[in-house]
Amino acid sequence: MSDGARQRIDKWLWFARVVKTRTLAQKLVLSGAVRVNREKCDSASHPLKVGDVLTIAVGRHIRILKVTAPGTRRGPPAEAQGLFDDLSPPPPPREEPPLSGGPRPTKRDRRAMDAFRDDFPGDDG
């Protein structure tokens, strides 16, 4: 895929390791989850060229990829990352869940809890 050459979008998505199989790439495109240069793509054979910007909705994530090179084979991940520039915004920072009760009790705290429990009659535990 030189300057004027084009490649099928489903093949490129598979070569770039966006999806695991070419069949999944076809289904992704046909489902309407892929846009090329802001235009909805409805055909798996849509021609793709260097410089095109893809907006892909995969699961809950939206990826924005700019095509920088053609795919010639489905190689290792390092080779696949060379096919595109990832323009996706970074995910929002995850909030840490609050601690469920604080730090572990010390030996002194455990003794105080045991003494407190021993004060109640009828509790055999």
C-alpha positions in Angstrom: 0.0 0.0 0.0 2.1 2.9 -1.3 0.9 6.4 -1.6 -2.1 5.7 -3.8 -2.6 2.0 -2.9 -5.5 1.0 -0.7 -6.3 -2.0 1.5 -9.5 -3.5 2.8 -10.5 -2.2 6.2 -11.2 -5.6 7.7 -7.7 -6.9 6.7 -6.0 -3.8 8.2 -8.0 -4.1 11.5 -6.8 -7.7 11.7 -3.2 -6.9 10.8 -3.2 -4.0 13.4 -4.5 -6.5 16.1 -7.6 -4.4 16.9 -9.5 -7.7 16.7 -8.5 -11.3 17.0 -9.9 -12.7 13.7 -10.7 -11.3 10.3 -14.3 -12.5 10.7 -14.6 -10.4 13.8 -13.2 -7.5 11.9 -15.9 -7.9 9.3 -18.6 -8.1 11.9 -17.2 -5.0 13.7 -17.4 -3.0 10.5 -20.8 -4.3 9.5 -22.2 -3.5 12.9 -21.5 0.2 12.4 -18.9 0.5 15.1 -16.2 1.8 12.7 -15.9 5.2 11.2 -13.4 6.3 8.6 -12.6 10.1 8.6 -15.9 10.6 10.6 -17.9 8.8 8.0 -19.8 5.6 9.0 -18.3 2.6 7.2 -20.8 -0.1 6.3 -18.6 -2.4 4.1 -15.8 -4.7 5.2 -14.2 -4.1 1.8 -14.0 -0.3 2.3 -10.7 0.9 1.0 -8.3 2.3 3.5 -5.2 4.4 2.8 -2.4 5.9 4.8 -3.5 9.1 6.7 -7.1 7.9 7.3 -8.4 8.3 10.8 -10.5 5.4 12.3 -12.9 5.8 15.2 -13.6 2.3 16.5 -16.0 1.4 19.3 -14.7 -1.8 20.9 -16.7 -2.9 23.9 -16.9 0.1 26.3 -13.8 1.8 24.8 -13.5 4.1 21.8 -10.2 4.0 20.0 -9.1 6.7 17.6 -6.3 5.4 15.3 -4.5 7.1 12.5 -3.3 4.8 9.8 0.5 5.3 9.3 1.4 2.2 7.4 -0.2 -0.7 5.4 -0.4 -4.1 6.8 1.4 -6.9 5.0 0.9 -9.7 7.6 -0.4 -10.3 11.1 2.9 -10.1 12.9 3.9 -9.6 16.5 2.2 -6.8 18.6 5.3 -4.6 18.3 5.0 -4.7 14.5 1.2 -4.2 14.7 1.7 -1.0 16.7 3.8 0.4 13.9 0.7 0.5 11.6 -1.0 3.3 13.5 -0.8 6.2 15.8 -3.2 6.0 18.8 -5.0 9.3 19.1 -7.4 8.1 21.8 -7.8 10.3 24.8 -6.4 8.7 28.0 -8.9 7.0 30.2 -10.2 8.9 33.1 -8.4 8.2 36.4 -10.0 5.5 38.4 -11.2 6.4 41.9 -9.9 4.1 44.6 -12.6 2.5 46.6 -12.8 3.5 50.2 -11.1 1.2 52.7 -13.5 -1.2 54.3 -12.7 -0.6 57.9 -9.3 0.9 58.3 -6.1 -0.7 59.3 -5.9 -4.0 61.1 -6.5 -3.9 64.8 -3.5 -4.1 67.1 -3.1 -6.6 69.9 -4.3 -4.0 72.4 -7.4 -3.3 70.2 -8.2 -7.1 70.1 -7.9 -7.4 73.9 -10.3 -4.4 74.3 -12.8 -6.0 71.9 -12.6 -9.3 73.7 -13.1 -7.6 77.1 -16.1 -5.7 75.6 -17.7 -9.0 74.3 -17.1 -10.7 77.7 -19.2 -8.0 79.4 -22.4 -9.2 77.7 -24.2 -12.1 79.5 -25.5 -15.0 77.5 -22.9 -14.7 74.8 -20.8 -17.9 74.7 -18.7 -17.0 71.7 
